[in-house]
Amino acid sequence: MSQPPLSPRPLSQLQPGQSARITGLDGGSAAYRQRLLAFGLIPGTAFTLTRVAPLGDPVEVRLRGYTLTLRRDEAAILRIETL
């Protein structure tokens, strides 16, 4: 029996090495959401959190064959579900 889907949560709750899938974007300006979409951060995309800086900002994710570094406040609008 499969488990029910988890409610979307922020990227800040992941630890390095964990994988997740983007479920949506929450907040931020329309222009910034469009920028994240252009980077490939679209709903349904799986990624792995590869690194978090010592003070927690920025974070590095690996998706679609490349690595992307985001500031913590930028990453805060991503809603995810763990894999």
N, C-alpha and C positions, 0 to 999 in steps of 0.2 A: 504494500500500500504506500503510495507516495505521500510525502509530507505537504501540508498546505504551504502556499508561498509566504515568505516572511514579509512583514511590512517594510516599505522602503526606509532606509536609514542613511545618515550622512557618511561620507567617505572617511571622516575623522575617526570612526569607530573601527577601522581596519588596522591590522598590524602588518608590518612588512612580510612579504611572502604569501599573504592571503589573496585569493582571487575573488572577484565579484562581477556582477553584471549591472550595467546602468539601467535603471528603470525609468528615469526621467530627470528633468531639471526643475528646481524649485527656487524661484526668486531671481534676483539679478535683473539687469536691464535687458531689453530685447536684443540690443546690439551685442552684449556680452554673451548671451545664450547662443546667438548665431555664431559667434567666434568659437565657442566650445564645440558646436556642431561641426564647424569647418575643420576642427582638429580631429574629428572622428569620434567624439564623445556623444554618440547618439544612443537612444534607448535600444537595448538589446545587445550592445557591445560588451564583450567580456574583456577584463583587464586584470592585471596583477599589480598590487602595490609593491614596488621594489625597494624604495627607500623613503625614510623620513629624516629630515635634518635634525641635528641634536636638540634644537629648541622647538621642534615640531613644524617648522616652516622653512622651506617649501617641502612638498611631497613629490615623489617621482612614481609614475605609473608606466607600465608597459602594455601596449595595446596595438593591434594591427601591424605588428612587426617593427614598431619604433617605440622610443622612450619619450615621455612627455613630462616636464616638470611644471607643477602648478603651485601658486601660493595657496596657503591654507584657506583664505577667504574666497579665492576663486573656486577652489575645490568644494567649498561648503554648499554650493547650489546643486551639486550632483546628488541624486538619490540612487541608492544601490541596493542590491540583494546579494548576499554571499553565495558562493558556489560550493 
